[in-house]
Structures are given as structure tokens and as C-alpha cells.
Amino acid sequence: MTDFCNKAYFTVFTGKDEQFYFNLKAPNHEIILQSEGYKSKQGAINGVESVHKNCVVDANYDKKIAKNGEWYFVLKAQNREIIGVSETYSSKRAMLDGVEDVKKYGISKIINGTDKTLYEIIINGIVHFVKPGNWLGVEILKLGGFIGPRFCLFLLNPSGHRKEIRQNESVEIKNCSNFQVIRND
């Protein structure tokens, strides 16, 4: 089973201008993507989720040359709004390697920073950030977009075994909890 909690991570923080930002950091702790400012922490977290959704699509990257002649890229959402901007690179090849790093690390990473109480959970392969604690099965299903009695929720453990969680049953959320949802009809 894939280790969803590898060493690359996002940081969410408050800037000097009192706005919230996120950075995507590679395993060597270098920033590979940084956001623009958001008015709320939730806005920055939504920006992280936008990275998850948009980072794997080549067409979402605009490759550019700065005034000083160095290369950089901009990650954009499907609606063409800017999600994040890279650092500058001395060569086009290094910039393209940076794009590949964002594709590799931007899919499912933990948030590590000012709000260490947010946990990463995975529902059918999609990452969500939630507050720790006890959640009802129905709440987890809704978070994943599964509404109604025809869905079965399973908590997967690292060895691949699964435990069914009923919709009215409470489960303690831990960082990197992995859930599978199956239609039961």
C-alpha cells in the first residue's frame, strides 16, 4: 500500500500583511510552489486542495521567463485562476524538473504549519484535510461526496485489511486515515 504521508508537505501560514499563504515544500524542505494571499486560513486550505486537483494536468502550467532571464512556472486552475507560482530557475530544464516535482508531490501531502491540528485523510484516493476527533460514518461519506444509504464505508489499515464503518458509527480520525467507499447495490 502507498505511503500517503511521505516527506513532502504543505505549510499554511500568516504573512506580515495578515493574509494566509501556503507553500508546497519538497522532501529537502525547499519551496517548490507558493500561493498568493488569502483572506482566511480556510481559503489557503482550499488553495491546497486546488493544487491536489490541478497539479497533474500539463495544460495547467504556464512556463515563463522572468525579467532577469530566469525561468519559472505558474500553476493555474481549470478556470485559469492562479493557484501558485514557483521559485525562479537558472535553466529551462531545471524549471521543467520543478513542474515534475509539483506533479509528484502536490497530489496528497500533509499540511504542516500554523494549524497542526488538521489531519490528512484519504477517501477513495482523494485527500481531504479535517479536524481530528470522532466523526460519524455519514459525515465522512458526505465529505467524500457520497450521500445516501447505498454507500458502504471502510477504514483501510496499512496492511490493506478493511473494517466496515456504519453510517451512524463513530470513528476516530487519525492523520493519514484511508477510507474506501463502495456502492452496496
TAMOUR-V465153 format. One line per field, one symbol per residue. ss: DSSP state (2 for helix, 1 for strand, 0 for the rest). phi: phi as a letter, one per 40 degrees, with the letter a starting at -180 (. if undefined). psi: psi as a letter, one per 40 degrees, with the letter a starting at -180 (. if undefined). A space follows every 10 residues. Layout:
BEGIN
ss = ???
phi = ???
psi = ???
END
This chain:
BEGIN
ss = 0000000011 1111000001 1111100000 1111000100 2222222222 2222000222 1111100000 1111110000 0111100010 0222222222 2222200001 1000000111 1110011111 1011112222 2220000000 1111110000 0111100001 1110001111 11100
phi = .cccbcccab bbaccccgcb bbbbbcdcgc cbabcccbcb cccccccccc ddcbcccdcc bbcbbcdcgc cabbcbcdcg cccabcccbc acccccccdc cccccccabc cbicbcccbc bbbfgbcbbb cchcbcdccc dcdcgbbhcc bbbbcccdcg cbbcbccccc bccbdgcbbb bbccb
psi = iihegaeiii hhihideeii iiihhideeh hehiiiiidi dddddddddd dddeeehdee hhhihideei iiihhiidee ihdiiiiiie iddddddddd ddddeedgii hhbdgeehih ihhfehhihi iiahiidddd dddeehhiee hhhhhhidee iihhhideii hhhihfhhih hhhe.
END
